[in-house]
Amino acid sequence: MPYLGFARSPHGPVKTYELVLDELRRRGFSIRFSKHHWAGDLPFGLIMAETDRGDVAVRWALGKEFKLELEEVDRETYDEFVEDTLEYTNADSD
């Protein structure tokens, strides 16, 4: 099953990307591939990872401290979440 996440971070896109991936590893996810989408003028983005436990999509936004919440969801919910986030940001990929 895929996972959705919501993160807060006081850092910019590059540091937040690193923190999210590190936290996923700490929680036992083995990351095979990852990518990061964000729009330079918006204070949030989307981090996607293919892992040994399923696909993970994390929407992050600026906040006072780093925090990550994850939940397991069905494939349709995951796909809609990713599509809606990418459509909203019209994001660039790193």
C-alpha positions as CSV (number, residue, x, y, z in Angstrom):
1,M,0.0,0.0,0.0
2,P,1.2,3.5,-0.7
3,Y,1.7,6.2,2.0
4,L,0.9,9.9,2.2
5,G,2.7,12.3,4.3
6,F,2.5,15.9,5.5
7,A,5.6,17.6,6.7
8,R,6.5,21.0,8.2
9,S,10.0,22.4,7.9
10,P,11.8,25.7,8.7
11,H,14.2,25.0,5.8
12,G,14.1,25.5,2.1
13,P,13.4,22.8,-0.5
14,V,16.8,21.1,-0.7
15,K,17.3,20.7,3.1
16,T,13.7,19.7,3.5
17,Y,14.1,17.0,0.9
18,E,17.1,15.6,2.7
19,L,15.3,15.7,6.1
20,V,12.2,13.9,4.7
21,L,14.3,11.1,3.1
22,D,16.4,10.7,6.3
23,E,13.2,10.4,8.4
24,L,11.8,7.8,6.0
25,R,15.0,5.8,6.4
26,R,14.9,6.2,10.1
27,R,11.3,4.8,10.1
28,G,12.5,1.7,8.2
29,F,11.8,2.6,4.6
30,S,14.5,1.6,2.0
31,I,14.4,4.2,-0.7
32,R,15.0,3.0,-4.3
33,F,14.2,6.2,-6.1
34,S,13.0,9.7,-5.1
35,K,12.2,13.0,-6.7
36,H,11.2,16.4,-5.5
37,H,8.7,18.9,-7.1
38,W,8.3,22.5,-5.9
39,A,7.5,25.9,-7.3
40,G,10.1,28.5,-6.5
41,D,7.5,31.1,-5.5
42,L,5.4,28.8,-3.2
43,P,6.5,27.8,0.3
44,F,5.7,24.1,-0.2
45,G,6.5,21.1,-2.4
46,L,6.0,17.4,-3.0
47,I,8.5,14.7,-2.3
48,M,7.9,11.3,-3.9
49,A,9.8,8.1,-3.2
50,E,9.6,4.5,-4.4
51,T,10.4,2.3,-1.4
52,D,10.5,-1.3,-0.4
53,R,7.3,-0.7,1.6
54,G,5.4,1.0,-1.2
55,D,5.2,4.5,-2.9
56,V,5.4,7.5,-0.6
57,A,4.3,11.1,-1.4
58,V,5.0,13.8,1.2
59,R,3.6,17.3,0.8
60,W,5.7,19.8,2.8
61,A,5.2,23.4,3.8
62,L,7.2,25.9,5.8
63,G,6.8,25.6,9.6
64,K,8.6,26.4,12.8
65,E,10.2,23.0,13.3
66,F,10.6,19.8,11.3
67,K,7.7,17.3,11.7
68,L,6.5,14.4,9.4
69,E,3.3,12.5,9.6
70,L,2.6,9.4,7.5
71,E,-0.5,7.4,6.8
72,E,-1.1,4.3,4.7
73,V,-3.8,4.9,2.0
74,D,-5.3,3.1,-1.0
75,R,-3.8,3.6,-4.5
76,E,-6.7,5.8,-5.7
77,T,-6.2,8.3,-2.8
78,Y,-2.5,8.3,-3.4
79,D,-2.9,9.0,-7.1
80,E,-5.4,11.8,-6.5
81,F,-3.2,13.4,-3.8
82,V,-0.2,13.5,-6.2
83,E,-2.2,14.7,-9.2
84,D,-3.9,17.5,-7.2
85,T,-0.6,18.7,-5.6
86,L,1.3,18.7,-8.9
87,E,-1.6,20.5,-10.7
88,Y,-1.8,23.1,-7.9
89,T,1.9,23.9,-7.9
90,N,2.6,23.5,-11.6
91,A,5.9,22.5,-10.1
92,D,9.4,22.1,-11.4
93,S,11.3,18.9,-10.7
94,D,14.7,18.6,-9.0
